[in-house]
């Protein structure tokens, strides 16, 4: 580990001042500290923001939800409002990491976590995300767990967060505070596809701080849930996953929110699946037909050609569960 300075911010203004000078924010540290140990990340200055007042979960006007950036994963998953309004969030968090990590890791840190691609974490391997212009060893290497959607010739790494898939499905908004004031970024625009610049992973500007993630008020009744398919049932990242939220009234699907994880360079919204569902009556045939569109545009690699079919089955199964025809 390389030498670095450490500052504990006593308030938001102090944190922003340190961030503007190049300090890296740290709260639970469950990702950044690991990357520093492996010398993947070498920040010169850390700014501890764990004492800032960003730990509130509250309902917003109309039935939405605002989750403070420093609320831990376990606190968020267990919160009565989260469990009642958006079970998909609770389920995605409870299927993430280990209990010990969920007790430390924060919501803001979780959506900012970096890929688990083994080539990114191996400093001897070529990785455009870690060292722009060096190449992507995963393209011709062992790429079974890599992305099939949103990829480029520069990067095929998946985004690892489960709750980010739920946020993408629910069309959340990220609240940011920086030297130039407050702003909001739609979740769809917050995490960036790699394109030619895979080292640019998010839309945060220098010195900006995540203050909250807000879920919009969605029509009720709303049923939602999260399904994660992985190599083992405990402490493993997704091969595929599906976050589904359905508003059914009068026996007809009025709104559908569907996103996939484990298959995209970012949490992957599935608008073609959503369009196929809206205006239809729940049925086994509908779930199958809609799920067929889940892998539209997929570009499987040598070792993950199973993923398009697995993604379709994952989406179909979760549509069936949330739609009530299981």
Number of C-alpha atoms within 10 A of each C-alpha: 13 10 9 10 10 14 17 18 19 14 12 18 13 15 24 23 16 20 21 16 11 16 22 22 25 20 23 22 17 17 18 22 15 14 16 14 12 14 15 17 16 16 16 13 18 19 21 20 24 20 14 17 15 18 20 14 21 16 17 13 9 10 15 19 21 21 24 23 28 27 24 24 27 21 21 25 23 14 13 14 17 22 15 10 21 23 21 29 25 25 22 25 26 20 21 22 17 12 13 9 18 23 14 17 21 27 27 24 24 22 23 21 15 20 20 16 18 16 22 22 19 14 14 8 17 18 26 21 25 21 16 16 15 13 17 23 19 23 17 10 12 15 21 16 24 28 28 24 24 22 23 19 11 23 26 31 33 27 30 28 26 30 27 28 31 35 26 28 26 27 20 22 21 26 22 19 20 22 15 9 8 13 12 15 16 16 25 18 13 19 22 19 25 23 16 15 16 24 19 16 20 16 13 18 13 15 20 23 23 23 24 24 25 25 23 18 16 18 15 12 10 17 19 25 22 30 24 23 18 16 10 9 10 11 14 16 24 25 22 24 27 35 34 28 27 25 20 22 14 7 11 14 18 16 18 25 23 28 27 33 32 31 32 23 28 30 32 24 25 22 16 16 23 22 15 16 24 18 14 14 16 19 14 15 9 16 23 17 15 19 26 18 20 28 23 14 11 17 17 21 21 12 14 18 15 12 24 23 13 17 25 23 19 21 31 22 20 25 33 18 17 19 23 11 12 11
